[in-house]
Amino acid sequence: MSRGRNATLTRTLALLYLLEQRGRWTLPDLSRRFGVCVRTVRRDLYALGDAGYPIAHEVPHGIKRDRGRWWMA
């Protein structure tokens, strides 16, 4: 396994753990926590959802998309 794939797997598993342990997160909060861009975190969240994990997302009306909250439903 290449170094990049290992880093992605490690980050995705850590993301899953955070979502299971603590309520709702914004993409910028997760991005800072993992030291990656918001797009990377969003891809990881979608990958977890595609793998069957119940990932939920809410964006209140009038709020920027990246400021919405993500959590484990």
Buried (B, 14 or more C-beta within 10 A) or exposed (E): EEEEEEEBEEBBEBBBEBBEEEEBBBBEBBBEBBEBEBEBBBBBBEBBBEEEBEBEBEEEEEEEEBEBBBBBE
